[in-house]
Amino acid sequence: MAEQGQQDFNRSALTMRHERAWYTGQRAEKIPGGLVGVVGDNCRSLDLSYNELTSITAVKYFQRLQELVLDNNKLRDLRTLPHISTLSTLSLNNNKVCFLFFLFLFLY
């Protein structure tokens, strides 16, 4: 997936350091395929705050994630959140999530 869709996001807005990546404030409604390709599966911490995310299905490509920050987006539920066994921190501040039953199923 590294080559497919690499131009579907603002590369200059991506900050990477060690195994951490920040892609914030870009009005993205979903996680860009190009971001997945550039950041890769070595990412342990991903911050997608201050976008307009309504779907986070592509998180499944970040199988080593330990921290996922999704603050200030437009998430209504977590049905598109795939199970990632390494994930220990999930931040959802200031979203529109109103039904957390799926989160409890995800965690247990």
N, CA, C and O atoms as CSV, one atom per row, in Angstrom:
chain,resi,resn,atom,element,x,y,z
A,1,MET,N,N,0.819,-1.193,0.000
A,1,MET,CA,C,0.000,0.000,0.000
A,1,MET,C,C,0.863,1.257,0.000
A,1,MET,O,O,0.329,2.363,-0.091
A,2,ALA,N,N,2.157,1.116,0.098
A,2,ALA,CA,C,3.036,2.261,0.208
A,2,ALA,C,C,2.956,3.206,-0.976
A,2,ALA,O,O,3.101,4.416,-0.799
A,3,GLU,N,N,2.728,2.693,-2.178
A,3,GLU,CA,C,2.702,3.572,-3.327
A,3,GLU,C,C,1.307,4.061,-3.674
A,3,GLU,O,O,1.150,5.164,-4.198
A,4,GLN,N,N,0.311,3.271,-3.394
A,4,GLN,CA,C,-1.054,3.642,-3.752
A,4,GLN,C,C,-1.540,4.782,-2.871
A,4,GLN,O,O,-1.541,4.664,-1.645
A,5,GLY,N,N,-1.952,5.878,-3.481
A,5,GLY,CA,C,-2.554,6.976,-2.744
A,5,GLY,C,C,-1.600,7.878,-2.002
A,5,GLY,O,O,-2.037,8.628,-1.130
A,6,GLN,N,N,-0.310,7.842,-2.307
A,6,GLN,CA,C,0.631,8.663,-1.563
A,6,GLN,C,C,0.383,10.154,-1.733
A,6,GLN,O,O,0.841,10.940,-0.903
A,7,GLN,N,N,-0.313,10.566,-2.762
A,7,GLN,CA,C,-0.552,11.980,-2.988
A,7,GLN,C,C,-1.898,12.440,-2.429
A,7,GLN,O,O,-2.323,13.560,-2.709
A,8,ASP,N,N,-2.569,11.608,-1.653
A,8,ASP,CA,C,-3.891,11.960,-1.155
A,8,ASP,C,C,-3.863,12.680,0.190
A,8,ASP,O,O,-4.882,12.762,0.876
A,9,PHE,N,N,-2.699,13.200,0.565
A,9,PHE,CA,C,-2.607,13.947,1.808
A,9,PHE,C,C,-1.492,14.984,1.712
A,9,PHE,O,O,-0.631,14.912,0.835
A,10,ASN,N,N,-1.523,15.939,2.621
A,10,ASN,CA,C,-0.538,17.017,2.653
A,10,ASN,C,C,0.722,16.529,3.368
A,10,ASN,O,O,0.802,16.557,4.597
A,11,ARG,N,N,1.679,16.094,2.601
A,11,ARG,CA,C,2.922,15.510,3.163
A,11,ARG,C,C,3.657,16.488,4.071
A,11,ARG,O,O,4.290,16.075,5.043
A,12,SER,N,N,3.579,17.774,3.765
A,12,SER,CA,C,4.295,18.769,4.582
A,12,SER,C,C,3.655,18.942,5.963
A,12,SER,O,O,4.276,19.503,6.865
A,13,ALA,N,N,2.420,18.464,6.132
A,13,ALA,CA,C,1.748,18.563,7.432
A,13,ALA,C,C,2.056,17.367,8.331
A,13,ALA,O,O,1.651,17.347,9.494
A,14,LEU,N,N,2.756,16.386,7.812
A,14,LEU,CA,C,3.105,15.193,8.572
A,14,LEU,C,C,4.431,15.399,9.292
A,14,LEU,O,O,5.434,15.774,8.683
A,15,THR,N,N,4.420,15.153,10.579
A,15,THR,CA,C,5.647,15.201,11.376
A,15,THR,C,C,5.930,13.799,11.887
A,15,THR,O,O,5.048,13.142,12.439
A,16,MET,N,N,7.151,13.345,11.703
A,16,MET,CA,C,7.543,12.024,12.197
A,16,MET,C,C,8.834,12.151,12.996
A,16,MET,O,O,9.761,12.867,12.615
A,17,ARG,N,N,8.863,11.447,14.093
A,17,ARG,CA,C,10.061,11.400,14.921
A,17,ARG,C,C,10.093,10.036,15.587
A,17,ARG,O,O,9.162,9.649,16.293
A,18,HIS,N,N,11.167,9.323,15.351
A,18,HIS,CA,C,11.325,7.964,15.873
A,18,HIS,C,C,10.128,7.124,15.424
A,18,HIS,O,O,9.923,6.968,14.220
A,19,GLU,N,N,9.358,6.596,16.314
A,19,GLU,CA,C,8.210,5.754,15.954
A,19,GLU,C,C,6.892,6.472,16.216
A,19,GLU,O,O,5.870,5.833,16.466
A,20,ARG,N,N,6.919,7.811,16.156
A,20,ARG,CA,C,5.740,8.637,16.399
A,20,ARG,C,C,5.415,9.441,15.148
A,20,ARG,O,O,6.308,9.850,14.406
A,21,ALA,N,N,4.111,9.662,14.924
A,21,ALA,CA,C,3.684,10.452,13.770
A,21,ALA,C,C,2.522,11.355,14.179
A,21,ALA,O,O,1.645,10.955,14.944
A,22,TRP,N,N,2.534,12.579,13.653
A,22,TRP,CA,C,1.483,13.565,13.884
A,22,TRP,C,C,0.971,14.051,12.533
A,22,TRP,O,O,1.746,14.479,11.678
A,23,TYR,N,N,-0.331,13.979,12.359
A,23,TYR,CA,C,-0.985,14.519,11.161
A,23,TYR,C,C,-2.249,15.208,11.667
A,23,TYR,O,O,-3.318,14.602,11.735
A,24,THR,N,N,-2.112,16.460,12.012
A,24,THR,CA,C,-3.180,17.172,12.716
A,24,THR,C,C,-3.646,18.393,11.918
A,24,THR,O,O,-2.901,18.967,11.124
A,25,GLY,N,N,-4.908,18.766,12.160
A,25,GLY,CA,C,-5.449,19.991,11.593
A,25,GLY,C,C,-5.563,20.023,10.085
A,25,GLY,O,O,-5.384,21.084,9.486
A,26,GLN,N,N,-5.852,18.903,9.450
A,26,GLN,CA,C,-5.877,18.847,7.983
A,26,GLN,C,C,-7.257,18.615,7.381
A,26,GLN,O,O,-7.383,18.441,6.169
A,27,ARG,N,N,-8.278,18.610,8.206
A,27,ARG,CA,C,-9.660,18.414,7.748
A,27,ARG,C,C,-9.890,17.070,7.065
A,27,ARG,O,O,-10.814,16.928,6.264
A,28,ALA,N,N,-9.065,16.100,7.376
A,28,ALA,CA,C,-9.222,14.763,6.800
A,28,ALA,C,C,-10.466,14.098,7.380
A,28,ALA,O,O,-10.672,14.114,8.593
A,29,GLU,N,N,-11.297,13.511,6.513
A,29,GLU,CA,C,-12.495,12.805,6.947
A,29,GLU,C,C,-12.219,11.330,7.200
A,29,GLU,O,O,-12.965,10.661,7.914
A,30,LYS,N,N,-11.146,10.836,6.611
A,30,LYS,CA,C,-10.696,9.467,6.856
A,30,LYS,C,C,-9.170,9.485,6.831
A,30,LYS,O,O,-8.563,10.467,6.402
A,31,ILE,N,N,-8.568,8.426,7.279
A,31,ILE,CA,C,-7.110,8.347,7.301
A,31,ILE,C,C,-6.626,8.130,5.866
A,31,ILE,O,O,-6.973,7.125,5.244
A,32,PRO,N,N,-5.836,9.053,5.339
A,32,PRO,CA,C,-5.386,8.949,3.943
A,32,PRO,C,C,-4.520,7.712,3.704
A,32,PRO,O,O,-3.668,7.367,4.523
A,33,GLY,N,N,-4.752,7.056,2.572
A,33,GLY,CA,C,-3.947,5.897,2.210
A,33,GLY,C,C,-2.468,6.229,2.097
A,33,GLY,O,O,-1.610,5.416,2.444
A,34,GLY,N,N,-2.178,7.424,1.610
A,34,GLY,CA,C,-0.782,7.838,1.493
A,34,GLY,C,C,-0.101,7.961,2.842
A,34,GLY,O,O,1.092,7.684,2.967
A,35,LEU,N,N,-0.844,8.369,3.843
A,35,LEU,CA,C,-0.293,8.457,5.199
A,35,LEU,C,C,0.104,7.075,5.692
A,35,LEU,O,O,1.159,6.898,6.301
A,36,VAL,N,N,-0.752,6.100,5.423
A,36,VAL,CA,C,-0.450,4.723,5.800
A,36,VAL,C,C,0.847,4.284,5.130
A,36,VAL,O,O,1.708,3.680,5.770
A,37,GLY,N,N,0.983,4.587,3.847
A,37,GLY,CA,C,2.173,4.179,3.105
A,37,GLY,C,C,3.441,4.846,3.575
A,37,GLY,O,O,4.492,4.206,3.627
A,38,VAL,N,N,3.368,6.118,3.920
A,38,VAL,CA,C,4.564,6.858,4.333
A,38,VAL,C,C,4.964,6.520,5.764
A,38,VAL,O,O,6.143,6.308,6.047
A,39,VAL,N,N,3.991,6.469,6.661
A,39,VAL,CA,C,4.292,6.208,8.070
A,39,VAL,C,C,4.629,4.742,8.290
A,39,VAL,O,O,5.540,4.414,9.050
A,40,GLY,N,N,3.896,3.869,7.627
A,40,GLY,CA,C,4.192,2.444,7.699
A,40,GLY,C,C,3.769,1.787,8.992
A,40,GLY,O,O,3.199,2.420,9.881
A,41,ASP,N,N,4.060,0.516,9.075
A,41,ASP,CA,C,3.621,-0.253,10.232
A,41,ASP,C,C,4.602,-0.195,11.397
A,41,ASP,O,O,4.417,-0.911,12.381
A,42,ASN,N,N,5.630,0.629,11.317
A,42,ASN,CA,C,6.559,0.786,12.436
A,42,ASN,C,C,6.086,1.831,13.442
A,42,ASN,O,O,6.723,2.031,14.477
A,43,CYS,N,N,4.989,2.487,13.148
A,43,CYS,CA,C,4.481,3.567,13.993
A,43,CYS,C,C,3.907,3.013,15.291
A,43,CYS,O,O,3.075,2.105,15.276
A,44,ARG,N,N,4.356,3.566,16.409
A,44,ARG,CA,C,3.851,3.155,17.725
A,44,ARG,C,C,2.913,4.196,18.321
A,44,ARG,O,O,2.105,3.871,19.191
A,45,SER,N,N,3.007,5.443,17.866
A,45,SER,CA,C,2.148,6.519,18.368
A,45,SER,C,C,1.680,7.356,17.187
A,45,SER,O,O,2.491,7.837,16.395
A,46,LEU,N,N,0.363,7.527,17.075
A,46,LEU,CA,C,-0.210,8.259,15.951
A,46,LEU,C,C,-1.198,9.284,16.484
A,46,LEU,O,O,-2.139,8.936,17.197
A,47,ASP,N,N,-0.983,10.550,16.138
A,47,ASP,CA,C,-1.865,11.644,16.556
A,47,ASP,C,C,-2.560,12.201,15.325
A,47,ASP,O,O,-1.919,12.752,14.430
A,48,LEU,N,N,-3.880,12.050,15.292
A,48,LEU,CA,C,-4.702,12.537,14.185
A,48,LEU,C,C,-5.700,13.572,14.680
A,48,LEU,O,O,-6.802,13.678,14.141
A,49,SER,N,N,-5.333,14.324,15.685
A,49,SER,CA,C,-6.212,15.323,16.289
A,49,SER,C,C,-6.523,16.463,15.325
A,49,SER,O,O,-5.791,16.713,14.368
A,50,TYR,N,N,-7.620,17.139,15.604
A,50,TYR,CA,C,-8.035,18.336,14.862
A,50,TYR,C,C,-8.173,18.097,13.366
A,50,TYR,O,O,-7.754,18.915,12.548
A,51,ASN,N,N,-8.773,16.953,13.025
A,51,ASN,CA,C,-9.173,16.693,11.655
A,51,ASN,C,C,-10.696,16.653,11.645
A,51,ASN,O,O,-11.329,17.223,12.533
A,52,GLU,N,N,-11.284,16.006,10.681
A,52,GLU,CA,C,-12.739,15.849,10.621
A,52,GLU,C,C,-13.082,14.385,10.424
A,52,GLU,O,O,-14.014,14.037,9.699
A,53,LEU,N,N,-12.305,13.532,11.088
A,53,LEU,CA,C,-12.454,12.092,10.909
A,53,LEU,C,C,-13.838,11.598,11.307
A,53,LEU,O,O,-14.349,11.912,12.382
A,54,THR,N,N,-14.427,10.819,10.409
A,54,THR,CA,C,-15.678,10.117,10.703
A,54,THR,C,C,-15.459,8.605,10.606
A,54,THR,O,O,-16.291,7.824,11.068
A,55,SER,N,N,-14.357,8.203,10.013
A,55,SER,CA,C,-14.007,6.790,9.881
A,55,SER,C,C,-12.528,6.611,10.202
A,55,SER,O,O,-11.684,7.412,9.801
A,56,ILE,N,N,-12.240,5.553,10.926
A,56,ILE,CA,C,-10.840,5.265,11.281
A,56,ILE,C,C,-10.470,3.830,10.917
A,56,ILE,O,O,-9.610,3.217,11.549
A,57,THR,N,N,-11.127,3.312,9.899
A,57,THR,CA,C,-10.896,1.941,9.454
A,57,THR,C,C,-9.425,1.681,9.132
A,57,THR,O,O,-8.915,0.602,9.435
A,58,ALA,N,N,-8.742,2.636,8.532
A,58,ALA,CA,C,-7.347,2.440,8.100
A,58,ALA,C,C,-6.372,2.293,9.263
A,58,ALA,O,O,-5.196,2.003,9.045
A,59,VAL,N,N,-6.837,2.486,10.479
A,59,VAL,CA,C,-5.971,2.262,11.640
A,59,VAL,C,C,-5.478,0.816,11.660
A,59,VAL,O,O,-4.438,0.521,12.248
A,60,LYS,N,N,-6.219,-0.076,11.023
A,60,LYS,CA,C,-5.833,-1.490,11.005
A,60,LYS,C,C,-4.461,-1.717,10.372
A,60,LYS,O,O,-3.839,-2.754,10.603
A,61,TYR,N,N,-3.989,-0.768,9.585
A,61,TYR,CA,C,-2.675,-0.908,8.957
A,61,TYR,C,C,-1.525,-0.521,9.887
A,61,TYR,O,O,-0.359,-0.707,9.539
A,62,PHE,N,N,-1.836,0.005,11.038
A,62,PHE,CA,C,-0.825,0.397,12.023
A,62,PHE,C,C,-0.832,-0.640,13.145
A,62,PHE,O,O,-1.262,-0.345,14.260
A,63,GLN,N,N,-0.366,-1.831,12.859
A,63,GLN,CA,C,-0.498,-2.956,13.777
A,63,GLN,C,C,0.393,-2.888,15.018
A,63,GLN,O,O,0.220,-3.689,15.937
A,64,ARG,N,N,1.323,-1.967,15.064
A,64,ARG,CA,C,2.201,-1.846,16.231
A,64,ARG,C,C,1.826,-0.665,17.120
A,64,ARG,O,O,2.553,-0.347,18.062
A,65,LEU,N,N,0.712,-0.017,16.836
A,65,LEU,CA,C,0.303,1.158,17.615
A,65,LEU,C,C,0.143,0.835,19.091
A,65,LEU,O,O,-0.455,-0.172,19.471
A,66,GLN,N,N,0.692,1.713,19.902
A,66,GLN,CA,C,0.486,1.643,21.342
A,66,GLN,C,C,-0.364,2.820,21.808
A,66,GLN,O,O,-1.084,2.726,22.802
A,67,GLU,N,N,-0.271,3.932,21.076
A,67,GLU,CA,C,-1.016,5.140,21.423
A,67,GLU,C,C,-1.695,5.691,20.177
A,67,GLU,O,O,-1.072,5.819,19.123
A,68,LEU,N,N,-2.990,6.018,20.310
A,68,LEU,CA,C,-3.758,6.596,19.217
A,68,LEU,C,C,-4.531,7.788,19.759
A,68,LEU,O,O,-5.368,7.643,20.649
A,69,VAL,N,N,-4.245,8.971,19.215
A,69,VAL,CA,C,-4.887,10.204,19.669
A,69,VAL,C,C,-5.808,10.692,18.554
A,69,VAL,O,O,-5.366,10.999,17.447
A,70,LEU,N,N,-7.093,10.755,18.877
A,70,LEU,CA,C,-8.116,11.138,17.898
A,70,LEU,C,C,-8.939,12.318,18.399
A,70,LEU,O,O,-10.101,12.463,18.020
A,71,ASP,N,N,-8.372,13.138,19.221
A,71,ASP,CA,C,-9.080,14.271,19.814
A,71,ASP,C,C,-9.570,15.248,18.748
A,71,ASP,O,O,-8.938,15.425,17.707
A,72,ASN,N,N,-10.715,15.882,19.033
A,72,ASN,CA,C,-11.253,16.951,18.188
A,72,ASN,C,C,-11.472,16.530,16.738
A,72,ASN,O,O,-10.964,17.150,15.804
A,73,ASN,N,N,-12.243,15.458,16.580
A,73,ASN,CA,C,-12.663,14.999,15.265
A,73,ASN,C,C,-14.185,14.930,15.245
A,73,ASN,O,O,-14.842,15.549,16.082
A,74,LYS,N,N,-14.743,14.196,14.314
A,74,LYS,CA,C,-16.202,14.082,14.192
A,74,LYS,C,C,-16.658,12.637,14.324
A,74,LYS,O,O,-17.630,12.224,13.692
A,75,LEU,N,N,-15.962,11.882,15.137
A,75,LEU,CA,C,-16.320,10.483,15.328
A,75,LEU,C,C,-17.612,10.381,16.133
A,75,LEU,O,O,-17.748,11.012,17.181
A,76,ARG,N,N,-18.552,9.590,15.643
A,76,ARG,CA,C,-19.845,9.404,16.313
A,76,ARG,C,C,-19.903,8.072,17.048
A,76,ARG,O,O,-20.588,7.948,18.063
A,77,ASP,N,N,-19.189,7.085,16.539
A,77,ASP,CA,C,-19.127,5.790,17.193
A,77,ASP,C,C,-17.779,5.168,16.861
A,77,ASP,O,O,-16.984,5.737,16.113
A,78,LEU,N,N,-17.538,4.017,17.416
A,78,LEU,CA,C,-16.232,3.388,17.230
A,78,LEU,C,C,-16.329,2.096,16.435
A,78,LEU,O,O,-15.455,1.234,16.529
A,79,ARG,N,N,-17.389,1.964,15.656
A,79,ARG,CA,C,-17.546,0.745,14.858
A,79,ARG,C,C,-16.440,0.579,13.825
A,79,ARG,O,O,-16.156,-0.542,13.404
A,80,THR,N,N,-15.816,1.670,13.410
A,80,THR,CA,C,-14.743,1.562,12.419
A,80,THR,C,C,-13.368,1.403,13.064
A,80,THR,O,O,-12.354,1.379,12.367
A,81,LEU,N,N,-13.330,1.294,14.387
A,81,LEU,CA,C,-12.052,1.099,15.087
A,81,LEU,C,C,-11.713,-0.384,15.105
A,81,LEU,O,O,-12.386,-1.160,15.783
A,82,PRO,N,N,-10.686,-0.790,14.376
A,82,PRO,CA,C,-10.307,-2.204,14.369
A,82,PRO,C,C,-9.577,-2.587,15.655
A,82,PRO,O,O,-9.040,-1.728,16.355
A,83,HIS,N,N,-9.564,-3.853,15.948
A,83,HIS,CA,C,-8.841,-4.329,17.126
A,83,HIS,C,C,-7.344,-4.313,16.842
A,83,HIS,O,O,-6.885,-4.856,15.837
A,84,ILE,N,N,-6.592,-3.686,17.737
A,84,ILE,CA,C,-5.129,-3.679,17.664
A,84,ILE,C,C,-4.635,-4.113,19.036
A,84,ILE,O,O,-4.793,-3.384,20.015
A,85,SER,N,N,-4.051,-5.276,19.106
A,85,SER,CA,C,-3.700,-5.870,20.398
A,85,SER,C,C,-2.650,-5.074,21.167
A,85,SER,O,O,-2.589,-5.175,22.392
A,86,THR,N,N,-1.829,-4.291,20.486
A,86,THR,CA,C,-0.771,-3.532,21.157
A,86,THR,C,C,-1.238,-2.185,21.691
A,86,THR,O,O,-0.502,-1.527,22.427
A,87,LEU,N,N,-2.445,-1.764,21.335
A,87,LEU,CA,C,-2.946,-0.433,21.711
A,87,LEU,C,C,-3.216,-0.363,23.213
A,87,LEU,O,O,-3.995,-1.148,23.754
A,88,SER,N,N,-2.565,0.585,23.873
A,88,SER,CA,C,-2.755,0.750,25.319
A,88,SER,C,C,-3.375,2.101,25.665
A,88,SER,O,O,-3.953,2.253,26.741
A,89,THR,N,N,-3.264,3.087,24.769
A,89,THR,CA,C,-3.822,4.411,25.019
A,89,THR,C,C,-4.648,4.853,23.822
A,89,THR,O,O,-4.178,4.861,22.685
A,90,LEU,N,N,-5.899,5.222,24.110
A,90,LEU,CA,C,-6.802,5.730,23.087
A,90,LEU,C,C,-7.426,7.010,23.617
A,90,LEU,O,O,-8.111,6.993,24.639
A,91,SER,N,N,-7.193,8.121,22.926
A,91,SER,CA,C,-7.731,9.413,23.352
A,91,SER,C,C,-8.785,9.871,22.350
A,91,SER,O,O,-8.528,9.954,21.149
A,92,LEU,N,N,-9.988,10.169,22.872
A,92,LEU,CA,C,-11.127,10.543,22.031
A,92,LEU,C,C,-11.771,11.852,22.476
A,92,LEU,O,O,-12.951,12.074,22.205
A,93,ASN,N,N,-11.031,12.711,23.143
A,93,ASN,CA,C,-11.598,13.958,23.657
A,93,ASN,C,C,-12.245,14.784,22.553
A,93,ASN,O,O,-11.738,14.857,21.434
A,94,ASN,N,N,-13.363,15.399,22.884
A,94,ASN,CA,C,-14.070,16.326,21.986
A,94,ASN,C,C,-14.458,15.718,20.641
A,94,ASN,O,O,-14.217,16.304,19.586
A,95,ASN,N,N,-15.059,14.544,20.698
A,95,ASN,CA,C,-15.689,13.929,19.536
A,95,ASN,C,C,-17.183,13.863,19.822
A,95,ASN,O,O,-17.644,14.385,20.836
A,96,LYS,N,N,-17.926,13.237,18.954
A,96,LYS,CA,C,-19.370,13.138,19.131
A,96,LYS,C,C,-19.788,11.708,19.456
A,96,LYS,O,O,-20.910,11.292,19.166
A,97,VAL,N,N,-18.875,10.973,20.058
A,97,VAL,CA,C,-19.157,9.588,20.417
A,97,VAL,C,C,-20.197,9.573,21.525
A,97,VAL,O,O,-20.008,10.177,22.581
A,98,CYS,N,N,-21.296,8.878,21.271
A,98,CYS,CA,C,-22.358,8.852,22.277
A,98,CYS,C,C,-22.682,7.447,22.737
A,98,CYS,O,O,-23.439,7.275,23.692
A,99,PHE,N,N,-22.136,6.448,22.091
A,99,PHE,CA,C,-22.439,5.078,22.458
A,99,PHE,C,C,-21.130,4.314,22.529
A,99,PHE,O,O,-20.518,4.024,21.501
A,100,LEU,N,N,-20.698,3.986,23.736
A,100,LEU,CA,C,-19.389,3.376,23.931
A,100,LEU,C,C,-19.443,1.863,24.080
A,100,LEU,O,O,-18.432,1.245,24.412
A,101,PHE,N,N,-20.591,1.260,23.843
A,101,PHE,CA,C,-20.700,-0.183,23.978
A,101,PHE,C,C,-19.662,-0.899,23.118
A,101,PHE,O,O,-19.068,-1.884,23.557
A,102,PHE,N,N,-19.435,-0.407,21.881
A,102,PHE,CA,C,-18.469,-1.038,20.995
A,102,PHE,C,C,-17.063,-0.942,21.566
A,102,PHE,O,O,-16.249,-1.839,21.348
A,103,LEU,N,N,-16.766,0.119,22.285
A,103,LEU,CA,C,-15.453,0.252,22.905
A,103,LEU,C,C,-15.269,-0.819,23.966
A,103,LEU,O,O,-14.194,-1.410,24.065
A,104,PHE,N,N,-16.283,-1.077,24.747
A,104,PHE,CA,C,-16.174,-2.108,25.770
A,104,PHE,C,C,-15.995,-3.481,25.150
A,104,PHE,O,O,-15.229,-4.294,25.668
A,105,LEU,N,N,-16.681,-3.754,24.057
A,105,LEU,CA,C,-16.493,-5.013,23.348
A,105,LEU,C,C,-15.073,-5.122,22.787
A,105,LEU,O,O,-14.468,-6.195,22.775
A,106,PHE,N,N,-14.569,-3.995,22.331
A,106,PHE,CA,C,-13.226,-3.927,21.761
A,106,PHE,C,C,-12.166,-4.225,22.814
A,106,PHE,O,O,-11.170,-4.891,22.531
A,107,LEU,N,N,-12.383,-3.736,24.011
A,107,LEU,CA,C,-11.378,-3.869,25.074
A,107,LEU,C,C,-11.368,-5.237,25.738
A,107,LEU,O,O,-10.347,-5.660,26.279
A,108,TYR,N,N,-12.488,-5.922,25.698
A,108,TYR,CA,C,-12.559,-7.192,26.437
A,108,TYR,C,C,-12.712,-8.384,25.558
A,108,TYR,O,O,-12.784,-9.510,26.051
